[in-house]
Amino acid sequence: MNFKVIIATFLTMIMMWSCKKEAVEIEAFKEELVEISNDDFEYLIEQFADLKILRYQIPGWENLSLKEQKLVYYLTQAGLSGRDIMWNMNYRHNLKIRNALENVYVNYEGDKGSNDWKAFELYLKRVWFSNGIHHHYSNSKLVPEFSSDYLTSLLTETDTRLESEAFDVIFNDEDAKKVNKSKGVDNVLESAVNFYGPDVTTADVEAFYLKLKPSDPDIPVAEGNVVEAEEKVKDLNRPLSYGLNSMLVKENGVLKERVYKSGGLYGEAIDEIIKWLKLAEGVAENKAQGDALGLLIKYYQTGDLQTWDDYNVVWTAATEGNIDYINSFIEVYNDPVGYRGSYETIVQIKDFDMSAKMAVLSENAQWFEDNSPLMDEHKKKNVVGVSYKTVNVAGEAGDASPSTPIGVNLPNASWIRAAVGSKSVSLGNIINAYNNSGSSGRLQEFVHDEEEHELEKKYGQLGDKLHTALHEVVGHASGQLNPGVGETKETLKQYASTLEEGRADLVGLYYLYNPKLQELGLVEDWKALGKAAFDGYIRNGLITQLIRLELGDDVEESHMVNRQWVSAWAFEKGKKDNVIEKVTRDGKTYYNINDYEKLHALFGQLLRETQRIKSEGDFEAVEALVENYGVKVNQELHAEVLERNKKFKSAPYGGFVNPVLVPETDENGEITNIKVMHAVSFENQMLSYSNKYGFLPEEN
């Protein structure tokens, strides 16, 4: 590997270790960066536990103008400035625990060859990866492989304080699940995620928001906005995203929102975000982009949800330019009842070649809607403005880092999608990094036969890309609610997220096995690609995703749940015709698709039903679908899968360190160039982030 090492030494790091906010001084921290040739790029940094840490490149960076590079730099700095918001959202003690563990890691001078110290390092790395003490995917609390006595000795030797409750929770059974969506429990009360006060119940949340009546605001018309949008949504209900940017707590028995804004909750970090967004606004590529940034700044300043909607309308319509971004409190997967958005940022550079190839999906969105198996009353008569781009990520933070999505479709508000459309992106360089970091051995282990293996090798990557595109562009944009039916977070409650993700997956699956893709020039052999995509989805949904779970666990993460209920439903409903056959050979289980045509029809039936459930707000139906097919795991099969997987070194989960953008300045402090560097290690980037972007107090 060709690289040059650069060491940037920062001022002495000051961290607050106790609830009394006593400052502990740590020796100067050194951020080590490497410059890596794109021709000799090493993606994999290290593996530990069930995780692999990767790097990604930023293709085309050198083709951006200095002004565009500044815009990217300012947006990434804005995103990282809010990093600790996500940590605090995930769990109320996370910042205390992280600060204490990092202080030990930096200052401990004892035996670092012992098994206990190795276990401590492993635990800290897992906490870094998950932005807290709960697993990023399973939501279960991470279990340390060292004792409380050992941690006490480390804290003592490094003069580090960690108050009793935050210390105890590392080892006890309290707050065992970050997000608990199980049936038959109080999902809010039993979830450790820090969106609600400790005594707030699900009934409290439902009652609080039931009192708030939907508003019907005017759509602002800004440069680049869709002017005719107002006419198209005259009869649409346009509710605000209540609860999206606040914590709901009880004060003297009265429910109250603590709003995320400047001067409010998380204000210290939000002020830093605003500072960088203002710099970004000053180098915006065009007026529409600048208008959107101005509204985002106003939203952070006020916390006003009407401003959030105004921003999303303008941001969605601002499609010109080479740079785009996602920034704010967005996805609601971490809220057990689907109101509160997690802090997330992704900064994107347009991939010109791939975007041109994939734009054809956006141009044909209405054809896909018209030819879907949905009931006529559930089809949109006018699918508006579904823009699709393949982009290259330049930086991520919050809920998108270290574990990142590979595709995004925003905004989430149904009425904005109907009025102005949405933006769908596929994160091309992230997908490329994943594809270049693994091995083929695991695939060979779990495919049923050589035909399935060859199909996957030849068409698997393209199938995955097209499925992501169809999921984001066509899937999330398709369908409509019946008149008078509330938002899915209200009607489908804890099942809303997994139903929506499964519905979008089914749209993708239905059209992956369709000659239209070949007609549009996207594939050379639609049937072969469709078979590979069906094989891969069923294989993952019924077998290989179990690698990610601990033996005995249920499936809980929304995307994993949806992949299982889609696959298990199709398997069950196709038994009569032996559509999918369960095969046992040499003590190993496989699922073999015998009839792709009938499986395609089954996916169409399930798509029709999932849209009906969403359109009608049928809670009983979605509960039966998810609980009967999506949650429970066959423990005998699970044990078998874990045993078969032991021989493979590639970890089931992947995440990333971000490139580091390093500005060079002249004697007047003006930026003259921005270099792309890379972190020398995962732990070095995590420590540098805490050092540079730790703007929040430990208690918020």
Summary of the structure (lengths in Angstrom):
residues: 700
radius of gyration: 24.7
end to end distance: 43.7
largest distance: 76.9
contacts: 2392
relative contact order: 0.14
helix: 46%
strand: 17%
